[in-house]
Amino acid sequence: MDFGYIIPDEGKAIYSVKCRNADTGKQSEISFRSGGKTDFIRMDEVAMQFIYTEGDFLVCMNLESLEQLHIQRFCCSTSYNF
């Protein structure tokens, strides 16, 4: 969502990242130093087609497997308003 960094007089830069939990929708701010270790997550990019809305979810279809997935609206920001 947003990021920034601070370079102190001594030492390594401090990075600050504002992010949102994809499961709960909760926003948080995480800070870490340059050169620090972080956990990585795997993300895949898949072509999908929007089908319909269902409550707080957008129902999309995977164009390769034809599987329907429910995606929370906040994950798509406001780009779903069409």
Long-range contacts (C-beta under 8 A, 24 or more apart in sequence): 1-27, 20-74, 22-72, 22-75, 25-72, 25-74, 50-80, 53-80
